[in-house]
């Protein structure tokens, strides 16, 4: 036996008398710490500078974040998001986890009622040896045993508290899944449109370079142009063509990723190629919440608080093992046989006390384990808040900088097209060599492609911004989380009672989840 174990055992034995005395006087109580919201000192003091110029604070703003993508006025995008919400497997799994946690909460609530309910009955016939003239007889018995552990130390109440908080966290996790799904669908949709337009620009530029190459070849064959000009034109044309497969690959992979979000097999998505408008530019967003409230509104942040509350209650569950379980047990039985022509009934009622006296080292360390897990949940919540603030500011910076760069790149494209026109004119008039034309063509394509890539980055930043501020979710009921056929199948397979249909309260803050004293 190690010295550490021996000293720990002696320490527990010395505390045994103290805990035994306290257990007699504590009476009916709730063990463990009550939930206390983790403090983040800098959150309330965070300044609106985090919004930059992209987000403006307006107390009278009625801006709705739940359907932020509708600002694009794109019916195809609206239909894709509606289909994703109805078909996406990850979102369905999040809804099923809500049902799972709801069943666990119902099971936890059942602990407040008699926990032992046993009904037994038996009947049999006994045959005796007929050689001595004896005959057989019948014998029967039955009994009902009921045991009800009283919640003296709040173990069951803490269990309900923890299950209730876990249920609230699952609801918020489902909403966070909505936020992520919405952002992914919009992101892939605009990425596809950007790639489609980049391919169109590349194709037009390749056609232009092909015409130049054909003209140069004809002039070379006629002895009016050098082979150097011919090979330079051919090299530029082939170099442009070589970029096309990579863009086509990215486009197909983006479409496949979007199909997966819609729970579709890889393939064409109707309407995806119908977009013909100019890519949108983000407008300043007016919100009614200051930064601290906006961060706290995010489903993952609120879910983190409920996770802390659920784990906090686990400490009380572990501490309850220090104290005796006090139950009331009763037994009602009867027995009889055919020989006595009657039956005998029995009734017994009395208290039952169970107390794990010599295993306190394990119990104490179980409490420490739950406490360590609580601190982990607190740190995870704080990390989520820090990450939320970073995501908002990162997205704001990218939206603003890509918008600035877009203006510069628009002027660059115009200047490069003008330079190409001048170079072509001077070449035809004999004032410039063909290399000037090739260089101008290359700059036109590069400028247009850079502008499109920046447009794509701008849209990605816009999507990231709405995701960072927790936009894109709505308070779904169970019927909205899961399709009717799934609910019907589950009801037929296992009787879910009202759990599949009954509405549930809005998860606000864990402070309202505390047990009554």
C-alpha positions as CSV (number, residue, x, y, z in Angstrom):
1,X,0.0,0.0,0.0
2,X,1.5,3.3,-1.0
3,X,2.2,6.1,1.5
4,X,-0.2,8.4,-0.4
5,X,-3.0,5.9,-0.2
6,X,-2.5,5.2,3.5
7,X,-2.4,8.9,4.4
8,X,-5.5,9.5,2.3
9,X,-7.4,6.7,3.9
10,X,-6.6,8.0,7.4
11,X,-7.7,11.4,6.4
12,X,-11.0,10.1,5.2
13,X,-11.6,8.1,8.4
14,X,-11.0,11.2,10.5
15,X,-13.5,13.0,8.4
16,X,-16.0,10.2,8.6
17,X,-17.2,11.2,12.1
18,X,-17.6,14.9,11.1
19,X,-19.6,14.0,7.9
20,X,-21.7,11.6,9.8
21,X,-22.6,14.3,12.3
22,X,-23.3,16.8,9.7
23,X,-25.5,14.4,7.7
24,X,-27.8,14.2,10.7
25,X,-28.3,18.0,11.0
26,X,-28.1,19.1,7.4
27,X,-31.6,18.0,6.7
28,X,-33.2,18.2,3.3
29,X,-30.9,20.4,1.1
30,X,-29.4,20.7,-2.3
31,X,-25.7,19.9,-2.4
32,X,-23.2,21.3,-4.8
33,X,-22.7,24.9,-6.1
34,X,-25.5,26.8,-7.6
35,X,-24.9,28.0,-11.2
36,X,-22.9,31.2,-11.4
37,X,-22.4,32.8,-14.8
38,X,-18.7,33.0,-15.7
39,X,-17.4,36.5,-15.7
40,X,-15.6,38.0,-18.7
41,X,-14.3,41.4,-17.5
42,X,-13.7,42.9,-20.9
43,X,-17.0,41.9,-22.6
44,X,-19.2,44.7,-21.3
45,X,-16.5,47.3,-21.9
46,X,-15.9,46.2,-25.5
47,X,-16.2,49.2,-27.8
48,X,-18.2,49.6,-31.0
49,X,-15.0,50.0,-32.9
50,X,-15.1,46.3,-33.3
51,X,-17.8,47.0,-35.8
52,X,-15.8,49.4,-37.9
53,X,-17.8,51.2,-40.6
54,X,-19.6,48.1,-41.8
55,X,-21.9,47.7,-38.8
56,X,-23.7,50.7,-37.4
57,X,-25.5,50.7,-34.1
58,X,-29.1,51.9,-34.3
59,X,-31.5,51.3,-31.3
60,X,-34.5,51.7,-33.6
61,X,-33.1,49.2,-36.2
62,X,-35.5,46.5,-37.1
63,X,-32.9,44.6,-39.0
64,X,-33.6,40.9,-38.9
65,X,-30.6,38.6,-38.9
66,X,-32.6,35.4,-39.1
67,X,-32.9,35.6,-42.9
68,X,-30.0,37.9,-43.8
69,X,-29.4,36.2,-47.2
70,X,-32.7,37.7,-48.6
71,X,-30.9,41.0,-49.0
72,X,-29.5,39.6,-52.2
73,X,-33.0,39.2,-53.7
74,X,-32.0,35.9,-55.3
75,X,-34.8,33.3,-55.6
76,X,-32.4,30.6,-56.5
77,X,-30.4,31.2,-53.3
78,X,-33.6,31.3,-51.3
79,X,-34.7,28.0,-52.6
80,X,-31.3,26.4,-52.0
81,X,-31.3,27.5,-48.3
82,X,-34.9,26.2,-47.9
83,X,-33.9,22.9,-49.3
84,X,-30.8,22.7,-47.2
85,X,-32.8,23.3,-44.0
86,X,-35.2,20.5,-45.0
87,X,-32.7,17.9,-46.2
88,X,-29.3,18.6,-44.6
89,X,-28.1,15.5,-42.6
90,X,-26.1,17.5,-40.0
91,X,-29.0,19.7,-39.2
92,X,-31.3,16.6,-38.8
93,X,-28.7,15.0,-36.5
94,X,-28.8,18.2,-34.4
95,X,-32.6,17.9,-34.2
96,X,-32.3,14.3,-33.2
97,X,-29.9,15.3,-30.4
98,X,-32.6,17.7,-29.2
99,X,-35.0,14.7,-29.0
100,X,-32.3,12.6,-27.3
101,X,-31.7,15.2,-24.6
102,X,-35.4,15.7,-24.2
103,X,-35.8,12.0,-23.4
104,X,-33.0,12.2,-21.0
105,X,-34.7,15.1,-19.2
106,X,-37.9,13.2,-19.0
107,X,-36.0,10.2,-17.5
108,X,-34.3,12.5,-15.0
109,X,-37.7,13.9,-14.0
110,X,-38.9,10.3,-13.3
111,X,-36.4,10.0,-10.4
112,X,-38.6,12.1,-8.2
113,X,-41.2,9.3,-8.2
114,X,-40.8,5.8,-6.7
115,X,-37.8,4.3,-8.2
116,X,-38.4,0.6,-7.4
117,X,-41.7,-0.9,-8.6
118,X,-41.6,-4.7,-8.8
119,X,-44.5,-7.0,-9.3
120,X,-44.0,-10.7,-9.2
121,X,-46.3,-13.7,-9.2
122,X,-45.9,-17.4,-9.4
123,X,-48.1,-20.6,-9.5
124,X,-47.2,-24.2,-9.7
125,X,-48.4,-27.7,-8.8
126,X,-46.5,-30.2,-6.6
127,X,-47.1,-33.9,-7.2
128,X,-46.3,-36.3,-4.3
129,X,-45.4,-40.0,-4.5
130,X,-48.6,-41.9,-5.4
131,X,-47.2,-45.2,-4.0
132,X,-47.8,-44.0,-0.5
133,X,-51.3,-42.8,-1.3
134,X,-50.5,-39.0,-1.3
135,X,-51.9,-36.7,-4.0
136,X,-50.5,-33.4,-5.4
137,X,-51.5,-29.9,-4.5
138,X,-51.3,-26.3,-6.0
139,X,-49.3,-23.4,-4.6
140,X,-49.3,-19.8,-5.6
141,X,-47.8,-16.5,-4.4
142,X,-47.5,-12.9,-5.5
143,X,-46.1,-9.6,-4.3
144,X,-45.6,-5.9,-5.0
145,X,-42.5,-4.1,-3.9
146,X,-42.2,-0.4,-4.0
147,X,-39.1,1.7,-3.0
148,X,-38.9,5.4,-3.0
149,X,-35.7,7.2,-2.3
150,X,-36.3,10.6,-0.8
151,X,-34.3,13.4,-2.3
152,X,-32.8,14.6,1.0
153,X,-29.6,15.9,-0.6
154,X,-30.9,17.2,-3.9
155,X,-29.3,14.5,-5.9
156,X,-32.3,14.0,-8.1
157,X,-33.0,17.7,-8.3
158,X,-29.4,18.3,-9.4
159,X,-29.9,15.6,-12.0
160,X,-33.0,17.3,-13.4
161,X,-31.2,20.6,-13.4
162,X,-28.3,19.2,-15.3
163,X,-30.5,17.4,-17.8
164,X,-32.6,20.5,-18.3
165,X,-29.5,22.6,-19.0
166,X,-28.2,19.9,-21.4
167,X,-31.6,20.0,-23.2
168,X,-31.4,23.8,-23.5
169,X,-27.8,23.4,-24.8
170,X,-28.9,20.9,-27.5
171,X,-31.6,23.4,-28.7
172,X,-29.0,26.1,-29.0
173,X,-26.6,23.7,-30.7
174,X,-29.3,23.0,-33.3
175,X,-29.6,26.8,-33.9
176,X,-25.8,27.1,-34.2
177,X,-26.0,24.3,-36.8
178,X,-28.5,26.5,-38.7
179,X,-26.0,29.4,-38.6
180,X,-23.2,27.2,-40.0
181,X,-25.4,25.6,-42.6
182,X,-26.8,29.0,-43.8
183,X,-23.3,30.4,-44.1
184,X,-22.0,27.4,-46.0
185,X,-24.8,27.4,-48.5
186,X,-24.4,31.1,-49.2
187,X,-20.6,30.8,-49.3
188,X,-20.6,27.9,-51.8
189,X,-23.3,29.6,-53.9
190,X,-21.3,32.8,-54.4
191,X,-18.0,30.8,-54.8
192,X,-19.7,29.0,-57.6
193,X,-20.9,32.2,-59.3
194,X,-17.4,33.7,-59.0
195,X,-15.8,30.7,-60.5
196,X,-18.4,30.7,-63.3
197,X,-17.6,34.3,-64.1
198,X,-13.8,33.8,-63.9
199,X,-14.2,30.9,-66.4
200,X,-16.2,33.2,-68.7
201,X,-13.5,35.9,-68.5
202,X,-10.8,33.4,-69.1
203,X,-12.6,32.0,-72.1
204,X,-13.1,35.4,-73.6
205,X,-9.5,36.3,-73.1
206,X,-8.4,33.0,-74.6
207,X,-10.6,33.7,-77.7
208,X,-9.0,37.1,-78.0
209,X,-5.5,35.6,-77.7
210,X,-6.5,32.9,-80.2
211,X,-7.4,35.5,-82.8
212,X,-4.1,37.3,-82.2
213,X,-2.3,34.0,-82.6
214,X,-4.1,33.2,-85.8
215,X,-3.3,36.6,-87.2
216,X,0.3,36.3,-86.2
217,X,0.6,32.8,-87.8
218,X,-0.9,34.1,-91.1
219,X,1.5,37.0,-91.1
220,X,4.4,34.6,-90.4
221,X,3.4,32.3,-93.2
222,X,3.2,35.3,-95.5
223,X,6.7,36.4,-94.4
224,X,5.5,39.5,-92.7
225,X,6.1,38.5,-89.1
226,X,8.9,36.9,-87.2
227,X,8.7,33.5,-85.6
228,X,9.5,35.1,-82.2
229,X,6.2,36.9,-82.4
230,X,4.4,33.7,-83.4
231,X,5.8,31.7,-80.6
232,X,5.1,34.4,-78.0
233,X,1.4,34.6,-79.2
234,X,1.2,30.8,-79.1
235,X,2.7,30.6,-75.6
236,X,0.4,33.2,-74.1
237,X,-2.7,31.5,-75.7
238,X,-1.7,28.1,-74.4
239,X,-0.8,29.5,-71.0
240,X,-4.3,30.9,-70.7
241,X,-5.9,27.7,-71.8
242,X,-3.9,25.8,-69.1
243,X,-5.7,27.7,-66.4
244,X,-9.1,26.5,-67.5
245,X,-9.0,22.9,-66.1
246,X,-8.2,24.1,-62.6
247,X,-11.1,26.5,-62.6
248,X,-13.4,23.9,-64.0
249,X,-12.3,21.5,-61.3
250,X,-12.9,24.0,-58.6
251,X,-16.3,24.8,-60.0
252,X,-17.3,21.1,-60.1
253,X,-16.0,20.5,-56.5
254,X,-17.9,23.6,-55.3
255,X,-21.1,22.3,-56.9
256,X,-20.5,18.9,-55.3
257,X,-20.0,20.5,-51.9
258,X,-23.3,22.4,-52.3
259,X,-25.0,19.2,-53.4
260,X,-23.8,17.5,-50.2
261,X,-25.3,20.3,-48.1
262,X,-28.6,19.6,-49.9
263,X,-28.2,15.8,-49.3
264,X,-28.1,15.4,-53.1
265,X,-25.7,13.1,-55.1
266,X,-23.1,14.9,-57.1
267,X,-24.5,16.4,-60.3
268,X,-26.1,19.5,-61.7
269,X,-28.2,21.7,-59.5
270,X,-31.2,23.3,-61.3
271,X,-31.0,27.1,-61.5
272,X,-27.4,27.3,-60.3
273,X,-26.2,28.6,-63.7
274,X,-29.0,31.1,-64.0
275,X,-27.3,33.9,-62.1
276,X,-26.6,36.8,-64.5
277,X,-26.4,39.9,-62.3
278,X,-23.4,41.7,-61.0
279,X,-21.9,40.3,-57.8
280,X,-23.3,42.2,-54.8
281,X,-21.4,44.6,-52.7
282,X,-22.0,44.7,-48.9
283,X,-23.9,47.7,-47.6
284,X,-23.5,49.0,-44.0
285,X,-25.5,46.8,-41.6
286,X,-27.6,48.4,-38.9
287,X,-28.0,46.4,-35.7
288,X,-29.9,47.1,-32.5
289,X,-27.4,45.5,-30.2
290,X,-24.1,46.7,-28.7
291,X,-21.1,44.4,-29.3
292,X,-21.4,42.6,-26.0
293,X,-25.1,41.8,-26.5
294,X,-24.5,40.8,-30.1
295,X,-21.8,38.3,-29.0
296,X,-24.0,36.9,-26.2
297,X,-26.8,36.4,-28.7
298,X,-24.8,33.9,-30.7
299,X,-26.2,30.4,-30.2
300,X,-22.8,28.8,-29.5
301,X,-22.1,31.4,-26.8
302,X,-25.5,30.9,-25.2
303,X,-25.1,27.1,-25.5
304,X,-21.7,27.4,-23.8
305,X,-23.4,29.0,-20.8
306,X,-25.9,26.1,-20.6
307,X,-23.1,23.6,-20.9
308,X,-21.5,25.3,-17.8
309,X,-24.8,25.1,-16.0
310,X,-25.2,21.4,-16.8
311,X,-21.8,20.6,-15.6
312,X,-22.2,22.7,-12.4
313,X,-25.1,20.5,-11.3
314,X,-22.9,17.4,-11.8
315,X,-20.9,18.4,-8.7
316,X,-23.9,18.2,-6.5
317,X,-24.7,14.8,-8.0
318,X,-21.2,13.6,-7.0
319,X,-21.3,15.1,-3.5
320,X,-24.6,13.4,-2.7
321,X,-22.7,10.1,-2.6
322,X,-21.1,11.3,0.6
323,X,-24.4,11.1,2.4
324,X,-26.8,8.2,3.1
325,X,-29.7,7.5,0.7
326,X,-32.9,7.4,2.7
327,X,-35.8,5.5,1.2
328,X,-39.2,4.3,2.1
329,X,-39.8,0.7,1.1
330,X,-43.0,-1.3,1.1
331,X,-44.0,-4.8,0.3
332,X,-47.5,-6.2,-0.2
333,X,-47.6,-10.0,-0.7
334,X,-49.9,-13.0,-0.6
335,X,-49.4,-16.8,-0.8
336,X,-51.5,-19.9,-0.5
337,X,-52.0,-23.5,-1.5
338,X,-54.8,-25.9,-2.2
339,X,-54.2,-27.9,1.0
340,X,-55.0,-25.1,3.4
341,X,-57.9,-23.8,1.2
342,X,-56.8,-20.2,1.8
343,X,-54.1,-17.6,1.4
344,X,-52.0,-15.5,3.6
345,X,-51.3,-11.8,3.0
346,X,-48.3,-9.8,4.2
347,X,-47.7,-6.0,4.4
348,X,-44.4,-4.4,5.3
349,X,-43.4,-0.7,5.3
350,X,-40.3,0.8,6.7
351,X,-37.3,3.0,6.0
352,X,-34.2,1.9,4.2
353,X,-30.8,3.6,4.7
354,X,-27.8,2.9,2.5
355,X,-24.5,4.6,3.2
356,X,-21.2,4.1,1.5
357,X,-19.0,4.7,4.5
358,X,-15.6,3.4,3.5
359,X,-15.4,4.5,-0.1
360,X,-15.0,8.2,0.5
361,X,-11.7,8.5,-1.3
362,X,-13.3,7.5,-4.6
363,X,-16.3,9.8,-4.0
364,X,-14.1,12.8,-3.1
365,X,-12.1,12.3,-6.3
366,X,-15.3,11.9,-8.3
367,X,-16.2,15.4,-7.0
368,X,-12.8,16.7,-8.0
369,X,-13.3,15.2,-11.5
370,X,-16.7,17.0,-11.9
371,X,-15.1,20.2,-10.6
372,X,-12.3,20.0,-13.1
373,X,-14.8,19.4,-15.9
374,X,-16.8,22.4,-14.7
375,X,-13.7,24.6,-15.0
376,X,-13.1,23.1,-18.5
377,X,-16.6,24.1,-19.5
378,X,-16.0,27.7,-18.1
379,X,-12.7,28.0,-20.1
380,X,-14.4,26.6,-23.2
381,X,-17.1,29.3,-22.8
382,X,-14.6,32.0,-22.4
383,X,-12.7,30.8,-25.5
384,X,-15.9,30.8,-27.5
385,X,-16.6,34.5,-26.5
386,X,-13.0,35.5,-27.4
387,X,-13.3,33.7,-30.7
388,X,-16.7,35.4,-31.4
389,X,-15.2,38.8,-30.9
390,X,-12.2,37.9,-33.1
391,X,-14.5,36.5,-35.8
392,X,-16.6,39.7,-35.9
393,X,-13.6,42.0,-36.1
394,X,-11.8,39.8,-38.7
395,X,-14.9,39.8,-40.9
396,X,-15.5,43.5,-40.5
397,X,-11.8,44.2,-41.5
398,X,-12.0,41.9,-44.5
399,X,-15.4,43.4,-45.7
400,X,-14.0,46.9,-45.5
401,X,-10.6,46.2,-47.1
402,X,-12.0,44.1,-50.0
403,X,-14.5,46.8,-50.6
404,X,-11.7,49.4,-50.8
405,X,-9.7,47.1,-53.1
406,X,-12.6,46.5,-55.3
407,X,-12.8,50.2,-56.2
408,X,-9.0,50.2,-57.0
409,X,-9.3,47.0,-59.1
410,X,-12.3,48.4,-61.1
411,X,-10.1,51.4,-62.1
412,X,-7.2,48.9,-62.9
413,X,-9.5,46.9,-65.2
414,X,-10.6,50.1,-67.1
415,X,-7.0,51.3,-67.4
416,X,-5.7,47.9,-68.7
417,X,-8.5,47.7,-71.3
418,X,-7.6,51.2,-72.5
419,X,-3.9,50.3,-72.6
420,X,-4.8,47.2,-74.7
421,X,-6.8,49.3,-77.1
422,X,-3.9,51.8,-77.5
423,X,-1.3,49.0,-77.9
424,X,-3.3,47.3,-80.6
425,X,-3.8,50.6,-82.5
426,X,-0.1,51.4,-82.3
427,X,0.9,47.9,-83.5
428,X,-1.4,48.1,-86.5
429,X,0.0,51.5,-87.4
430,X,3.6,50.2,-87.0
431,X,4.6,52.3,-84.0
432,X,4.9,49.4,-81.5
433,X,6.0,45.8,-81.6
434,X,3.7,42.8,-81.0
435,X,5.1,42.3,-77.5
436,X,3.3,45.4,-76.3
437,X,0.0,43.9,-77.4
438,X,0.8,40.6,-75.7
439,X,1.7,42.4,-72.5
440,X,-1.5,44.4,-72.6
441,X,-3.6,41.4,-73.2
442,X,-2.0,39.6,-70.2
443,X,-2.6,42.6,-67.9
444,X,-6.3,42.8,-69.0
445,X,-6.8,39.2,-68.1
446,X,-4.9,39.5,-64.8
447,X,-6.6,42.6,-63.7
448,X,-10.1,41.2,-64.4
449,X,-9.3,38.0,-62.7
450,X,-7.9,39.7,-59.6
451,X,-11.0,41.9,-59.4
452,X,-13.2,38.8,-59.5
453,X,-11.1,37.0,-56.9
454,X,-11.4,40.1,-54.7
455,X,-15.2,40.1,-55.3
456,X,-15.3,36.5,-54.1
457,X,-13.2,37.4,-51.0
458,X,-15.6,40.3,-50.3
459,X,-18.6,38.0,-50.5
460,X,-16.9,35.4,-48.3
461,X,-16.2,38.1,-45.8
462,X,-19.8,39.2,-45.8
463,X,-20.9,35.6,-45.2
464,X,-18.3,35.3,-42.4
465,X,-19.7,38.6,-40.8
466,X,-23.2,37.4,-40.6
467,X,-22.0,34.0,-39.3
468,X,-19.9,35.8,-36.7
469,X,-22.8,37.8,-35.4
470,X,-24.9,34.7,-35.2
471,X,-27.3,35.4,-38.1
472,X,-29.3,32.8,-39.9
473,X,-31.2,30.8,-37.3
474,X,-34.8,30.6,-36.2
475,X,-36.6,29.0,-33.3
476,X,-37.6,25.7,-34.8
477,X,-40.1,23.4,-33.2
478,X,-39.6,19.6,-33.3
479,X,-41.8,19.4,-36.4
480,X,-39.6,21.9,-38.1
481,X,-36.3,20.3,-37.1
482,X,-37.3,16.9,-38.5
483,X,-39.5,15.8,-41.4
484,X,-42.9,14.3,-40.7
485,X,-41.9,10.8,-42.1
486,X,-39.0,10.6,-39.7
487,X,-41.2,11.5,-36.7
488,X,-43.8,9.0,-37.8
489,X,-41.2,6.3,-38.2
490,X,-39.7,7.0,-34.7
491,X,-43.2,7.0,-33.2
492,X,-44.0,3.7,-34.7
493,X,-40.7,2.1,-33.7
494,X,-40.7,3.4,-30.1
495,X,-43.6,5.1,-28.4
496,X,-42.4,8.7,-27.8
497,X,-45.7,9.9,-26.4
498,X,-45.8,13.7,-26.4
499,X,-42.1,14.2,-26.7
500,X,-42.3,14.4,-30.4
501,X,-45.0,17.0,-30.5
502,X,-45.1,19.0,-27.3
503,X,-43.6,22.6,-27.5
504,X,-40.7,23.5,-25.3
505,X,-39.8,26.8,-23.6
506,X,-37.3,29.2,-25.1
507,X,-33.9,28.7,-23.5
508,X,-33.0,32.1,-22.0
509,X,-30.3,32.0,-19.4
510,X,-29.2,29.3,-17.0
511,X,-30.0,31.6,-14.1
512,X,-33.7,30.8,-14.5
513,X,-32.8,27.1,-14.3
514,X,-31.9,26.9,-10.6
515,X,-33.7,24.5,-8.2
516,X,-36.1,25.9,-5.7
517,X,-34.6,26.0,-2.1
